[in-house]
Amino acid sequence: MPFQLLNQWLTDPARNPVLMGVLNVTPDSFSDGGLFVSVDQAVTHAKRMVDSGASIIDVGGESTRPGSIAVDSTEQARRVLPVISQIVNLGVQISIDTTSANVARQAIQAGATIVNDVSAGRDDPAMFDIVSQTGVAVVLMHRQGESRTMQHSPSYQNVVEDVYLFLEQRVQDAVVAGIARDKILLDVGIGFGKSVDHNLSLLKHHSRFADLGLPLVLGSSRKRFIGQVTGIEAADQRIFGTAATVAWGLTNQADVLRVHDVEAMRQVMSVIKAIQSAS
């Protein structure tokens, strides 16, 4: 998806789903921490994901796994900026996965066109201002609590409706802050302050969130709940479980699939799209 087509894609109600490849340049991410900490390793992996069909590369310099410790903006920037500067000419969108407005600002200057904020702009009050001033797109995700403690007994009255109302309110807040509505994407936040049942309910009713009228990002790749359902302990071995969630998402209004295993999920997407277009 070339840069000039991003705005057209965001505003097209018939937009085709796209793959967002995960590029964690961190030592402690839950499934690939430490694999891409050097710039060369990260750039090589980014190119591999683009060649495999990723339209967006999501670069993150801070793990947001359950129990993770916050990383200051200086260290995040040190990790992500050299990588972004190297992959900016790959012909795809670059997303910066951060809750820090300072990191987002520097990443945008380096070429990022999407801010992926797992706190939906709540962790840093300056985030909405940065997004508004620069005109980039933003992903607003639901997270109950903070990363360090979010899996400590998460609870909801009705997880689907609670998450829906939260996202609806954050969209309103973003628009009031000056962010164009057609630059907003939404993410229900699979695995972020949710039990297995919460995650499954959000997936089952994922199409409900299309009523908000904005593109939906689904980030279920390799998540712990898949291991709890399948009995697969190693995160990088949860490909088939991930494929099931991707297939489900594609038939339930997901527009962006955030995945680690781009080639495998490209195959899933190709088959689902072929089935959907069959006579």
Buried (B, 14 or more C-beta within 10 A) or exposed (E): BEEEEBBEBBEEEEBEBBBBBBBBBBEBBBBBBEBBBEBEBBBEBBBEBBEBBBBBBBBBBBBBBBEBEBBEBEBBBEBBBBBBBBBBEBEBBBBBBBBBBBBBBBBBEBBBBBBBBBBBBBBBEEBBBBBBEBEBBBBBBBBBBBBBEBBEEBEBEEBBEBBBEBBBEBBEBBBEBEBBEEBBBBBBBBBBBBBBEBBBBBBEBBEBBBEBEBBBBBBBBBBBBBBBBEEBEEBEBBBEBBBBBBBBBBEBBBBBBBBBBBBBBBBBBEEBEEEEEEE
